Amino acid sequence: MSPKTVKYVIISPVRDEEANLARTIESVVNQSVQPAEWVIVNDGSTDRTATIADSYARQHPWITVCNRENRGFRKSGGGVVDAFNDGYRSLQSSDWEFIVKLDGDLSFNNEYFQACFRAFGEEETLGIAGGTIYNVINGQAIPEVCPAFHVRGATKIYRRACWDAIGGFWPAPGWDTMDEVKAQMLGWSTRTLAELQVLHHRPTGKNDGTWGAGFKNGRANYVCGYHPVFMLLKCAKRLKEKPYIIQSAALFWGFMSGYLKGVRQVDDRATIKYLRRQQMSRLLGGETIWR
């Protein structure tokens, strides 16, 4: 597989991204390997997001804009998946080799996708990959730390065979973990490409505050079926991180309230069983994807 001849498509669910969308589009427009098609899904934005997207679509025939009605609020997890699926259904290309879920608040160098596809070409079992997210905070780029198997939802590239095998996204919080866990269970490898930098200009959870972001994380972990023991120790570990106590408490309550309210979990018992086995292996020092 030659990285320069790969046929790929991008879908970008965006909402109120007028401050960042242009730089993301410029990053893609200037790629050494451009996509066959890019669907920007305007998920009910109330700012100039749609105007910016439409302007670029008029200049580049491979960019199209899909507009969704404003639901009046941000719908955690499921809203992103709903928007992505609308974009997926509107794709005109059918013979793509890779599909990309890309947020509208990122920037990266001109050879980013070429480098990603080179990594896929070197590893036939690599099913999901993406660059390392660096959050831009007070003008400084700070890398996010995550398990080796995890690729941040802001920039995920799926090999077509892997995408077909996992059956797309679970329409709820935690979708960007369950896709990788299921892929791993089915024999694919998934990983962040440490050498490739992606700048994230609106850090995850910025609009939610410390409590809201922690709660969402805990609820997503519940929906994914995290093992309660693993989750308890995760919360305990967060006690050592600033802001002390509140982040851990929010994480714990997001998780436990899922049980109390009977929130629906991922409807895939085999994947949850595999996930919990991997988590317990991590706690016991065994071989695990949670490296």
Secondary structure, DSSP 8 states (H G I E B T S, - for coil): --GGG--EEEEEEESS-TTTHHHHHHHHHT-SS--SEEEEEEES-SSSHHHHHHHHHHH-TTEEEEEE---SS--TTHHHHHHHHHHHHT----S-SEEEEE-SSEE--TTHHHHHHHHHHH-TTEEEEEEEEEEEETTEEEE----TT---TTEEEEEHHHHHHHTS--SSTTHHHHHHHHHHHTT-EEEEEEEEEEEESS-TTTTTHHHHHHHHHHHHHHHHT--HHHHHHHHHHHTTSSSTTHHHHHHHHHHHHHHHTT----S-HHHHHHHHHHHHHHHTT---S--
